[in-house]
Amino acid sequence: KENPSSSLGKDRADTVIIGGGCVGVSLAYHLAKAGLKDVLLLEKSELTAGSTWHAAGLTTYFHPGINLKKIHAYSIKLYEKLEEETGQAVGFHQPGSIRIASTPTRVDEFKYQMTRAGWHPTEQYLITPEKVQELFPLLNMDMVLAGLYNPGDGHIDPYSLTMALAAGARKYGAQLSYPVQVTNLNSLSDGTWEVETPLGVIQAKRIVNTAGFWAREIGKMIGLQHPLIPVHHQYVVTSTIPEVKALKRELPVIRDLEGSYYLRQERDGLLFGPYESAEKMKLQDSWVTNGVPPGFGKELFESDLDRIMEHIEAAMEMVPVLKQADIINTVAGPITYSPDILPMVGPHQGVRNYWVAIGFGYGIIHAGGIGKYLSDWILEGEPPFDLIELDPNRYGKWTSTEYTAAKARESYGFNNIVGYPKEERFAGRPTERASGLYDLLKSKCSMGFHAGWEQPHWFYKPGDETGYKPSFRRTNWFDPVGREYKQVMEKVGVIDLSPFGKFKVKGTDSVKLLDHLFANVVPKVGSTNISHMLTPRGKVYAELTVSQLYPGEFMLITGSGSELHDLRWIEEEVVRGGYKVEIENMTDEMGVLGVAGPYARQVLQKLTAEDLSDGSFKFLQSRHLKLSDIAVTAIRISYTGELGWELYHSKEDSVALYSAIMEAGQKEGIDNFGTYALNALRLEKGFRAWGAEMNCDTNPLEAGLEYFIKLNKPADFTGKQTLKQIKEKGLKRRLVYLTLETDDVDPEGNESVWHNGKVIGNTTSGSFSYRAQQSLAFAYVPTELSKVGQKLEVELVGKNYSATVTQEPLVLTEPTRMRLQRKGESPKI
């Protein structure tokens, strides 16, 4: 049995982990096992107090996210061998699990999910109603159209799991101390921490917040408002059911998605847990305003069967034997939700050596994999693979308590909603972060949500079917996007790009810093380039646009989703190298408008006395000028690949600038375009996107980014040496450009690519090409299958379509067309 310590017996540690639920204990186990000496875990009451001990303990290989599957898979593989390693029983059952489709749309969703499973090693099958019945004979088969089956799934006893991880952590030398409450945290100027407890102060090199529903309190100690909220989750356990008792083997776990519950065998009865709708579910919001009650540990909430009545009825219809069963136990306990249900995992921007693993709606299945993932990241300085969707820095000052509550409510209610491509969720919107143009544009378009911002996806015209109509096939935006595509290719279009992350970097060492951070050369004053930050292993950590506006003063631009992700990386490099620079995050103060198309120059020239001609304002140049008396920093660049400028300006001026441009472009037939058309335009030009074609899973050489990687520049940029070795060894896979013969469906990214009956790769992004009138996609395939003309297949919603590796780009960029014209050649558009 456990020995709670009365005294800490140490006053310093390499890593202090705060919180002894399954996630914190897993991290202690993995760090110690990897050889980190001096790991100390502090728990305020006892191990597994909080959300761990009352969890239903479900484990599944399934996840719609691509890399989160790796987390699930690692957890399950670890749990399978933990008992043998630690001598502690973990109560792991693996009867498999089946997600039930009872509508045709669900069947489509399962097919969509299967195409994403093909290039993952975990077992997952689409099964017939007959097979579903064979595996779970107690179902009402009138309701079953298909099943999504994961044979390795099941459930584990959360208490035993945590105790086994704790035994393993101690075996490898970690110290687990409890009951020890952390009462305060002080960050010191050298980046280390003082952790105050009633038993003394510990000096720590880094701290990791794994405090579950106390994570907010820990964050508050250092001035952070972690967007977390506890929800009430209830599950019900029945008495013995004769039909269950009579079975020869344990039933698989089922998830009835329309009924919105999970159900599994518990001894000779059944355990069943629903997710109520946003209107009915209950938040423990008093904990957000007043903090968690001091003594709360292994307590539960009052159960409320009325709230889950419709789910109980749905379950009785799906599993008729439930009608005769008695409920012997109802468990209602707190689970912590982040706004999007996904946890926050990794280092936190703005605070040195403060890491988090918090906000777990599904802590049991995530615990093993997250412990390993974080341990690798802490020890090696970069993540083992890309999990940007879990980045704690995806949230910011705009995530208010109201937003968090609205989103947690929606996310809980949407636990089993159909997961469409291009999914939008509308609760809690808009945030305070809306761009200067939001009020002007909101009624004219379908908006998307990007890191707190609203950004137009596509615009309405009379006769269009408006609104958000998600589908696995082409839907109401397909024709309007084609119209906007044509607008930019033939006339001139305007797009709101305000969500970009925007940083100013200046100071004595700014050139030296950027030369070390980026694989490209540092642009001259008045110039702009595309630059990549690489990890020590040569993966693409980020892609930014870099402009030197004045000597030693730079503007760096990144995508909306990677603003604080990139800023943290740059700030850490500044500290590590002792660079004398100032960095200012201008994201919220600045608006950005993109103007692109053959008439872009003609329109903008009407608003300024500056010469915008090709000879005077060249491609990839940047300068300050006035447009209609509004100060802008203009960069001649466009992600459309057409003639265009990005106009950076004070957010207050957005409406005036937009109106002046629209007014000036009347004769040229100027109009709006959104991000869906932008995506189609960039794909035709062969432009890569960070987060799709490149990220921490890919190196820039296989992604076809050689042009931007200056291996011969004098500065020893991060990743340079590794990249040289990668180049010498030769690449095993390459990014290729595919044209596809499809019908009413287009690739999105992450679909399986087939050759000779085998999955050999995956797409990274895709769209319809309105120029070629066929689908386009980028994909990673083995080098030997990457030659132009190679025939492959891409799986979309359950069907394989023929694809051909094509010479890129499909459409030449405007600067390239101009260059060829000057040489007297006729370029292909």
N, C-alpha and C positions, 0 to 999 in steps of 0.2 A: 504493500500500500504506500501511497505517497507520504513523503515527509516534508510538510511545510517548514520553511526555514524561519527561524526567529530573527536571525541577523544575516545581513547580506554577505559578510565575510570577504568583501572586496570593495574597492573604491574606484576602480576603473574597468572599462570593458571596450572591446573594439566596437561591438554592435549591441545596442540595447533594444530589445523587442518589447513593445508595450501591449499586452493583451494575450491571454492564454486560451483562446478558442482554437479551433482546428487549424485556422490559417496561420496564426502566430507560432503555434507549436510546430507546424510543418516547416515554417521558415527556419526555426531554431534547429530542427533536425537536418535540413538540407545544408545550411551553412556549416554546421559542425561536421557533418559527414564529408563535406568538400574540403575540410581541413582548416577552417577558420577557427583559430584559438580565441577563446575569450568572448563567447556569445552568452549574453545574459537576457533571460526573458523574465519580465515582471508581470504578475497577475494580481489584481486587487482583491479577489476573493478566492476562488479555486479554479483549476483548469476546467474548461468546458462550460463555465457559467456564461450566461448571455444567450446568444442564439444557437450555439452549437448543441447543447445537451438535449433540447426538445425538437431538434430537426427530424424530418421524416427520413433523412438519410439516403435520398435517391441518388443513383449514379448512372450517368448515361454518356454514351459516345456521341450522341447527337448534339450538334449545335449549328445554327445557320451561318455563324461567323466562320471564316476559313481557318484562322490560326487558333481560335478558341477550341477547335476540335483537338488540337495538339495538347492543350491544357487538360481537357477531359481524358484523352487517351493516356497521357502520362499518369494522371491520378489513378485511373483504373488499374493500370499495370503495376503501379506501386502498391496499391491496396491488396492486390493478389498475392504479393510476396512479403508483406509486412509482418505477418504472424510468424513466418519462418525466420525472418531476420531478428525480430525483437522478442520472440517467445510470448507475445501478448496476443490473445485471441481478438479478432476484430469483428466477428459476426458478419462476414461478407457473403451475401447471397447474389448469385448471377443467373437468375432465371430468364434474362433477356427482357426487352420491353417493346411494346407495339404502340405506335401512334395511330389512332383510328381516323380514317377519312370517311365522313358520312355525307359529303356533298361533292359534286364534280369539281368545284374550285379547289377543294382540299386535295383531290387526286392530282390536279395540276401542280399544286404546291409541292406535293411529294415528288413528282417528276422533276420539278425545278431543283429541289433539294438533292435528288439523286445525281443530277448532273454535276453538282458541286462536291459530291462524295467520291466520285470516280477516281480522282487523283489523290485521294487520302487513303492511308493503309487500313483504316478501321472498317470493320464489317457493317454493312447496312444494305438492306434489301427492300424492294417494293414487293409486297406479297398480296396474293389473291384473298378474297373473303374465305375460301375453303381452307387456306393455310392459317388464316387468322383463327378460324373456328377450331382447327386441330390444336393450335397452341393454347387457346383460351376457350374451352368448351362451354363456358357459362354465359356467353354473350348473346344478346338478342340480334341475330344475324340480319334481320330486316333492315338494320340501320347501317350495315357495314359495306362500303364500296371497295375499300382497299386498306392495307396497313403498311406502315413504314417500320421495319423490324430491325432492331439492333440486338443481335444474340448475346453480346457481352455485358449488356446492361443489368442493373439490379438495384440493390440497396445495401447499406452498411450501417452498423450501429455507431452513431457519431461519438458517443462517450468512449467506447472501446477503441475506436480509430484514434481519437486524440490521445488516449493513454498509451497506445502502442507507439505513436509518433514521439510522445514524451519520453518513453523508455529508450527509443532510438536516439533521441537528441542527447540524453544523459550518457548513453553508451559511448557516443562520439565526443563527449566532453563539454556539452553546453550546460549552463546552470539555469535551472528553472526555479524562481523564487516566488513564494506566495504564502500568505496574503501580504502583498506589498503594494501599496497604492502610490502612483506617481502624483505628487502634489504640485510640482511646477517644473518648467523646462526653461533653461537659459542658454541662448546660443552665444558662444564666445567669438571674439574677433578672428580667431584662427580657424573657424568653421567647426570646431568641436562643440560638444554639448555638456551642460551640467544637468543631470536628472535628479531632482529632489524627491526624496521619499521620507516617511517617518523614521526609517532606519538609517538615514544618512544620505550623502550626496554621491552620485556616481559620475565620473568623467567618461564620456563616450565619444568615440570617433564619429559614430552615426547613430541615429535613432530611427526605428521603424514603427509606425503607428498601425497596429493590427487590433485596435481596441473595439471592433464591432460597433454596437450602438453607443459606446462611450467615445467613439472616434472624434465626434464633434467637440467633446469637452477637451480632449487632448489637443486638437487643432486650435481651439480658442486660447490655450495657454501661450501660443506663439502668434496669435493675431490672425489665424486663418479661419474662414467660415466654410468648413467642408459641407457641400450640399448633400446632406443625408437626412433621411427621415425614417423612423420605425413604422412599419405597417403591422397590423394584426393578421397573422396567418393561422387559420384553424384547420385541424384535421381530426377525423373521427375514426375510432377503432370499434369494430363490432365484436360481439361474442362469437362463439363457435358456430359455423354454418355447416350443416351435415354434408352438403354437396362439395364444399371446399375440403372438408376433412377426408372425404372419400377419394380425393384425387391421388394419383400415384406420384405426381411430381409437382413442384411449386409452380404456381401460375406466373406468367410473365407480368411485369408492371404494365398497366395500360394507361394511355393518356387519351381521354375522349376530348378532342379539341373543341368540338361544338358545345359540349356540356361544360367545358372549361374546368376539368379536374383531373387528378391522377388517382389511380387506384392500384393497390398491391395487396398480396397476401400477407397477413400478420398472424403467425402460428396457424390456427385453423379457422381464423376469421379473415376479415378484410379491413384494410386501412384506406381511408379515402380523403383527399385534400383538395378543396376547390379554390379557385381564384374568383372572388366576386367582382361584379362590374364596378366601374369607377364611382357610380352613385352609391352603391351599397357598402363597399369596402371601408375599413376603418383605419385611420392614421392615428398614431399616438402623438399628436402635434404638441401636447403640453410638454413633452420631453424636449422638443426643439426650442420652445420659448423659455422653459424653466430648468432645463437640464434633466438628466435621468435621475430618479429618486436615489439618494445615496446608497441605500441598502439593497437595491434591486440586483439580484444575481440569478438565482434559479427559480424565480417566481414566474407565474403565468398570469394571463389576463382572464377576466370573466369570459366564458364562452357565450356565443349567441347563435343558436341554431336557426333562428328566424332569418338571419342574414344569408344563410347558405341553403335555405329551403329549396329554391328552384334547382340548385345543383344536385341536392340529394334526390330530388324527383327525376332529374335527367339520369343520374346514376342508376336509380331503380329501374328505369326503362331500359337502359343499356345492359345492366347486369341484374336480371329479374330476381335472383336469389336474395338480393339485398332487402327485398320487401319484407321477408320473414325475419330478418336479423335484428338483434337488439344492439343498441349503441351502449358500449360499456365505458367508453372514455372519450372525452373531447378535449383536445389540446389547443389552446389559443396562446400563442407566444409572439414576441416581437422579432421581425426580420428587418434588417436595415436595407432600405432602397436608396439608390442614387436616382437622379431624374430619368435615366434611360435603362435602369435595371442592371447595367453592367458595372462591375466593381471599378475602383480607382487603384491602379497598381503602378508603382514606380517612384522615381524621385520627383520632388515638388519644386516647381519654378519659384524663385524669389526667396527660398530658404535653403541654406546650404546643408547638405548631409541629413536632410529630413526626407524619409521615404514613407510611402503609405501602401497598405493593402487593406482597403476598407470598402464598405458599401456592397457586401456580398449578399445578393438575393439567393444564391445557390452555393453557399460556402462549402458544403461537403464535397461536391464534385470538383470544385475549383481548388480546394485546399492543397492537394498533393502537387498538382501542376504549377500552381502559383508559387508555392514554396520553392520549387526547383527553378522556375523562371527568374524569380527575384534574386535567389541565391547566385545564379549565374551572372546576372546583371551587376550585382554588388561586387562580386569577386573579379569580374573581367572588364568592367567599365563600359559595356554595351550590352543591349538585350540580345538573347540568343536567337530570337526571331521577332518579327514585327507584330506588336499588339497596340497600335496607335489608338484603337477603339477603347482601350482601358487606360489611356494616358490620363493621370489625374489633372493634367493641365488642359484637358478639353473644356473644363469649366473655368469661369473667371468671375470677376466682380459682378458681372451681369446675372449670375445665378442667385437670385434672391430666394428667400425662404418661401415666398408665395409661389415662385416658379417651381421650386423643388417639390413642394406639396402637390401642386397641380400635376406635375409630371409623374410623381410616384403613384398618385391615384390612377392616372391614365395607364402607366406601365403595368401596374398590378392587374388592372381590369383587362389589359390587352395581352396578358401572359400567353394566351392560346389563340390570338388573332391570326388571320392568314398573313404570312410574311411575304409581301409583294416586293418585286424589284422597285427601286426608286420610291421607297416607302416614306410617307410624310405622316407625322403625328402632330396634332394641332393644339393640344392643351398648353397653357402657360405662355402662349405667343400672342403678340410680339413681346420681346423683352425690352428693357431700356436701351438695348443696343441697336435698334432699328436705324437704318441709314437715313441720311437727310432726305432721300427721295421716297421713303416708304409711304408716307401719306398720299403723295402724288400718284404713285403707281399701283397701290394695293388693290384697287378695284378693276385694274386693267389687265391683270395677269394672274397666273398661278404661281404662288410664292413657295420657295424652298427655304429650309432652315439650315443655316451654316454657322456653327459656333456662336449662337445667340443672335445672328443677323437674319433678316429676311432678304432673300434675293430672288428676282424674277426667274422662274424656270422657262415660262413661255407666255406670250401675250395673246389676249382675246381679240377677235374681230367679229363684227356682226355675222351671225350665221354659225359661229363655232359652238360646239358643245362645251360649255365652260365648266370649271371646277376640277377637283381632284378625283380622277376615275382610275384607280390603280388596276393593273391587269398583268398577266404573264405574257400577253401578246400585245400587238400594236393597239394603241388606245386613242383617246380623244386629242392627244397632243401631236399625233404623228404628222398630220397635214399642216397645222400651224407652224411646227418646227421647220418643215420644208419651206414654208413661205418666208420665215425669218432667215433661213440659210440663203435663199435666193436674194433676199434684201441686201445681205452683206456682200454676196458675190457680185451683184450687178449694180447696186446703188451705194447706200451708206446706212449703217446701223449704229445705234447707241446702246451700251450695256452698263448697268450699275455694277462696278467691281469693288465697291466699298468694303466688303468683308475681308479683302486681303489683309494679312498681317504686315505691318509697316514699322521698320525700326530705323532710327538715325544712329550712326556710329561715327564718333569723331575723337580726336586726341592725338598726341604725339605718336602713339604706337598703332594707330588704326590700320595703316597700310601693312605693317608687319603682322598684325593679328589676322587680317583677312587673307593674307598670303599663306598663312599657316593653316587657317580654317578651311579654305576653299581649294579645290583641285584645279580651278581655272586661274588664269593670270588676273591680277587686279586691274580693273578698267582705268583708263586715263581720265583726267578731269573732263567732264562733258560727255563721257561715254558710259555705256551700259553693257553688261553681259549676263549670260545665264551661268550660274556657278553652283557647284554641288559640294555639300559638306559630307565627308565620308567618315565611317567609323574606323577604328584601328584595324578591323578585319576587312576593310575595303568595301563595306556595304554602303548603300546610299542613305545617309541619315536624313538629308533634306536637299531640296532644290530651291534656290532663291534667285531673284533678279537683283544684281548689284550695280548701282550707279554711283560714280564719284561726282558729286555736285560741285564741290569746291575742293581745293587741295586738302586732302586728309579728312574730308567730310563725306560720308557715304549714306545712301538710302538703300536699305535692304527690304525686299518684298517677298513674302511667302504666302502660301495658300491659307484660307481661313482656318481650316482644321489643324494647322500645324504652328500657329502663332506662338503659343507659350512653349510648345515642344521644342521649337527651334531656338527661341530666346534663351531657354534654360541651358541648352548645349553651348551656345555662344558665351553666356555669362560664366559657365563653369570653366571654359577655356581661358577666359580673361583672368580668372582667379589663379588657375593652375600655372599660367605663364607669367603672371604678374604684369600684364600689359597695362600701360597708362592710356585708358580710353574711357569715354563716357558713352553709355548706350541709353537711348530713350525709346520707349515703346509708344509710337504715334498712332496705333491702330484705331483708337476710338475718336481721335481728334480729326482724322483725315478722311475725306471722301475720295472716291476714284471713279472716273467715268472712262469707259473705253469707247472710242469712235473708230469705226473700221469700214472699209469698202472703197471701191474705186473713186468715189467722190469725197472721201474724208478730207483730203487736203483742200479741195475747193471750198467746202463748207467752213472749215476752221480758218482759212485764210481771210474770210470776210470779217472775222472777229479780232484780227490782230494786224499790227503794222510789221511784225517780224516776218522775215522771208521763210516760208515753209517749203520752198521748192526742194526737189531731190538733191540738188547740188549744195544747198545751204543747210538743210536739216536732214542729215543722212539717217538711214536705218541704224538702230542701236545708238543713237545719240540722245542726250538728255539736256534740257535747259529750262531756265525759269523764264516765263513770259506772261503777258497779260492777255486774256481772252475776254473781250467785252468788259475791260477794266477789272477783271477778277484775276488775282495772282494764282498761277498754276505752275507746277513742275511738270513739264511735258516730256514723256519718253516716247520715241518713235519705235514702238514695238506693239505687236498684237498677237494674242494667242489664236486668233482666227487665221493667221498666216497671210492676211490681206494687208493692203496699205492701211496703216492705222496708228493711233496714238493712245497712250494711257495718260490721263490728266489727273494729277494729284493736287488736291486743293483742301482748304479748310472746310470741314463738314457743314458749317453754317452757310457756305456759298453754293452748296450742291444744287438747290432748286434754281437759283439765279443762273448758274452755269449751264445746267441742263436746258432751261427754258431758252437761253440765248442760242445754244447750239441747235435746238429743234426749230427755232424761229429762222435761223440762218439757212437751214437745210430744206426749207419748204420746196424750193424750185427743183432741188435734186431728189425730192421724194423720200426724205429721211424718215426713219421709223425705228422703233425699239426692237431689240432682240434679247433673248434670255440665255441661260446657261446650257440648255439642251441643244440649242443651235450651235453654241460655242463648242460643245463637245463634238458634234458632227464635223464642224469645220476643222478642229485641231486634229481629229483622227484622219481626215482626208490628206492633211499636210504631213502626216507621220510624226506629229509632236507627241512626245511621251508625257505622262502625268505622274507626279509624285503620289504615292499611295496606290498606284495601279501598276504601271510598267516598272517602277523603281521604288524601293523602300529598303528597310533593314533586312529583307530576305534576298536582295539582289545586288550584284556588283555592277558598276556602270559599264563595264566592257560587254557583258552579256546583254545589257539593256540597250546597247547600241549608242552609247553616249561618248564614245572616244573623242569626238570633236571638242568636247568641253573639258576633257581631262588632260592636263598638260604634264605628262610624266617627266618631261625634260626641263621644267622650270626649276630654277635654283632652289627655291624654298622647299623645305621638307614638310609638305602638307600631311595632315593626318591620313593614314591609309596608303600613302604613296608606296612604301616598301612592299606591303602585302600585295598591292595591285601589280607591281612589277613581277612578283612571283606568279600571280594568277595568269598574267599575260604569257609568261614563259612556259607554264605548264599547258596552256591552251584551254579553251572553254569547252565545257561538256554540254552546255545548252545555249540557245540564242533566242532573242526576241525576234519573232517574224511577223510579217504583215499578211493578213489573210483576207481574201474575198470569199464570201459564202453564198451558196444558192439556197435561200430560205423561202418560206411562204409568208406567214403573217407574224413572224417573231424575229427579233434581233438579239444578237449577243449583248450581254451586260458586262461580262468579266467573270472570272472564276469558274467557267464551264470546262468540262472535260474535253480534251482533244484526243481523237482516236486515230490509230493507224493499224491496219491488218488485225482488227478485232481486239486491240489492246489500247488502254489509256496511256498516252505517251507524254502528255503535257496539259497545260491549262491556258485558257484565255486570260487576259488581264483587264481589258476593257473593250467595248464595242459599241456600234451604232449603225444606223442605216446611212449609207452614202447617197445623198440626194443627187450627186453628180453621176455616179456610176449606176444608180438605181439598183444597188444590191447591198447586202450587209458587209460590214468591215469589222475586223477585230485585230488586236494585237494578241500574240500568244507566245509562251515559252515552249520550245520543243528541243529535243536532242539535236546537237549540231549536224549530225548526218541527215536529219530530215528538214534542214533549214534552207535548202537551195530553192531559188525561184523556180516555180513550176511544179514543185512537190505537191502531190495530192494527199489531203488529210480529211478528217471528218470532225465536225464540232457538234456536241450533243446539246440540244436546246429543248427544254420541256419534254423530255422523254423520247426524242427522235434525233437520229444522227443526220446531219446535213453535210453535203460535200463542200470542201473548202480547198482553196489553192493558195500556196505561198506566192505572193505577188511582189513585184518590184515596188519599193516605196519611194516617194509618196505617190498617192493616186493623183493628187493635184499639186503642182509646184507652188511654192510660196511666191508672193508678189516680188520680194527682193530678188529671188532667183530668176523669175520671169524677166524682170528689168535687165538683169545682168546679161542674160542670153540674148535679149533683144538688141542690147548695145553691141554685142558681138555679131549681130546679123543673123542669129539663129531664130527659128520660130519655136517658142516654148509650148509644151503641152500645158493646158490650164489644168 
